[in-house]
Amino acid sequence: QEWEDYRLTWKPEDFDNMKKVRLPSKHIWLPDVVLYNNADGMYEVSFYSNAVISYDGSIFWLPPAIYKSACKIEVKHFPFDQQNCTMKFRSWTYDRTEIDLVLKSEVASLDDFTPSGEWDIVALPGRRNENPDDSTYVDITYDFIIRRKPLFYTINLIIPCILITSLAILVFYLPSDCGEKMTLCISVLLALTVFLLLISKIVPPTSLDVPLVGKYLMFTMVLVTFSIVTSVCVLNVHHR
């Protein structure tokens, strides 16, 4: 954060040509800019670092903090999904006439970003929002557009599901005299049930849509159940 405070100005020539000074941030006025869509109720920064004050009254303050915001998760195309989580910053008690928020850059910096093994950052655009019905309202919103890395789920979830599903077709090629006909059907059904339970643990319970892979497993389980019923009828007719 950067702002100007006319009360913290001085002439460098009067103080041994000192143009900058670092002071504890708790000893100066700080703008109460917080994350409005906070998820954990913690609005304070984790550490009040020193503020860099220039002779012209400009102040630079960069405290370390961990922000947690709530966002809607779209998992229809899981694990090939892309999410958009927004973070809205505004003053808690001041309006636009007292604190006017200005966006310094339209894109957030990724200089100190540590790559994740599960997500890729697609874009980090920022924007300044105003309310036409309220001239005193202003906020700064950042959109965190992230894309899931599907390799792990493709190898451990998608491919095994397809291979296990293909085994259900072999049930109709087994002769009726073979006693493993029902065993194969039930084994495939149990395996699909395990994968469906695995997906239910991975996907957030507040998702707005059912993943396509979940619909695929449900449809396959219906077909396998139908094949079990058909196999029972065939075996009943064969051994009658």
N, C-alpha and C positions, 0 to 999 in steps of 0.2 A: 504494500500500500504506500502511496505517495500523496502528500498533501502539503499545504502551506499554512504556516502559523506566523502572523506578523509580530507576535510577541517574542518570538525567538530569533530575532535578527541582531546583528552586530557588525561593526566595521572591522575587517581583518587587520588593518594597520594598527588598531588600538590594542590588539591581543597577539602580538608577535606573528602577524600574518597567518593566523589560524583561520582556515576556511571551513573546516568540518570538526564536529565533536560528537562523541558517542555518549549517550546518557541512558540510564535505565528507563525503559518505556513507562514504568509505573509513575514516574515523576513528571510526566508531561500529559497533555490532553491527547486522547486516542479516539478516533472515530469508532463508534459501536457498530461496525459492519459485521454482520453474522450471516451464516448459512440459514436461509429461511425454511427450506424444505429439509430440515434436519431430521435424522432418523433415530438418534439415540438421546436427544435432549441435552447434549453437551455443546454449549455455545461458546465456551472460552477456549483460547488457544492452550496448547500443552505447556508452553514455556514462553515467558515474556522476555524476549531477547532485547538487546540494546537497540535504540533508535539512532539512526545517523542523521544529524541535524546540520544543515549548511548555513552559512552566514546570511543568506538571503531569506531564511525562514522556511525553506523547503525541507521536508522531513521524509525520510525513507525508512520503512519498518517492515521487516520480513520475518515474522515469527513462525517457528515450526508448528504444524498442526495436522491432525488427522480428521478429515471431514467424512461423515457418513450421511448420505442422502438416500431417500426412498425413491424408487423408480419402478415403473411398470415393466414387467418382464414378458416379452413376446417369444413364446417357445414353439410356435407352430412349425417352424422349419428346423427344430433341434435335430442334430447338433450343428446344422449349417445356418444358425441364426445370427442376427445382428441386432444389438441393443442400443438404445439411445437413453442415457441417463442425464438428467439436467441438474445443475446446481445453481440455485438462485441466491445471490448475495444482495443485501440491502441493509440500510441503517435500521436499527431497532426502535429508536426514539425520535430521530431527526427526519424531517421531510426534505423535499427537493430545495426548498427555499433556504435551508440551513446547511445541508450537505448535498452537493450535486455530484453524483457518481459519473466518472468518465472512464470509458474503456480505453486503456493504453494501447492494446493490440487486439486485432480481431481474431487471433488464433493463440491458444495457450501454448506455452513453451514446453518442450519435451527434453530439455537439456539434462535434467536430473532424473529422467524416467528410467526405471528398471524394467526390462522386458519381462512379460509374464509368460508362463508355460501354457496357459489356457486361453488367454485373450490377446487379440491384436487391436491396437488403437487405430481406427480408420481416420478420424478427424476430431479436432477439439475447437470448434468455432465458438466465438463469444459474441454477445450482442447486448446492446443497451435498450432496455424496454421502458416505455412511457405509457401512461394511461391517459387516453384522450378525455375521459370523463373526470379525471382527477389530475390537475396540473401539478400537484405536489408529489406525485408518485414517480419513483424511478428505481430501477434495479438493474443489476448486471447478471446475466445468465450465460452459463457455459454448457454446451452440449457435448457430452462424452459419448461419441459414437464408437462402439467397440464391436468386434467380430470374434466369435468363438473359433478356436482352432479345432477342426473336426478330426484330426488324425487319430487321436487316442480313442474317441468314440467310434470311429469307423472300423478300427481294427478289433476293438474289444466288444462292440455292440452290434453294429450294422452287419458286418460280414458274417459273424456267427449266427445272427438271426436268419439271414438269407440261406445259409447252408443248412440250418436245422429245419427251416421251412421246406426246403427241397426234399428232405427225407420223408415228408408226409406223402409225397407222390409215390414213393416206393411201396407204400402199403397196398396199393391196388395191383402191383406186379407180383406180390407174394401169393403163392398158391393157397387155397383154402385149407389144405391139409397141414400147412405149416402152423405150428403153435405160437410163433412169434409175431403173428399179425397184430393182435391186440396189444402186445407188449410194446411194439414199435410206436403205435398210435399214442398210447398213454405216455410213453417216454418223451415224445415230441411235444405233447401238450404240457407236460410238467416243465420242460425246458423253456417253452414260450412263456409260461407263467412266471418263471424265475426272472426272465428278461423284462417282463412287464413290471414286476415288483422293483427291479433295479432302476428302471426309468422313473417310476413314481418317487424314488428316493432322490434321484438327481434333479428332477424338474421341481421348481418351487411349487408348493401347494396352492399359491395364490395366482397361478398362471391364468391368463384370460382365454386360453385356447388349449385344445388337446394337441400334443405333438403328432405330426404325421406318422412318425415311427410307432407311436402308441396306437394310432388307428390301424396301422398295418398289422401290428401284433394281435390286436383284438379281432380283426377280420380273419387273420390266419388261424387264431384259436377257434373261431366259429367253424371254419372249414375243417379243421382237424377234428373238432367235436362231431361234425356231420359225417366225416369219414369213419369215426368210431361207430356211430349209429349204423352206418351202411355196412361196415364190416360185421357187426353183430347180426344184422339181418342175413348177410351172405352166409356166415357160418351156421346160422340156424337152419337155413334152407339146405345147405350142403350136408349137414349131419342128420337131417330129418329122415 
